[in-house]
């Protein structure tokens, strides 16, 4: 909660969806899509980050505008 209260906000763009696969201890495999987002913080330098939260089906599409808190 403290991060959200003090974070700056800007618009970013989903530039890719990274597909990651994993296998659990019972041998079941699953695939999850993680958005890769590009944005420019107030310093103006372009920044790209890979989200550590993913989903299947993907929650975002390439080219989608998203709010970024930093």
C-alpha angles and dihedrals in degrees: 000000000000092000093053090048094055102029124112118232132219139154121266135182127231102234099175144001112226113211114213124184127199139175123220127219091271092056096255114142127211136180126215131187118224119193120234109210132196121201141153116235120208089276086068097231113130112246129194123195137175113225117236089213119076141166144194116252092035114257092212139039130222110271094024116140114232136180113251123200116200 
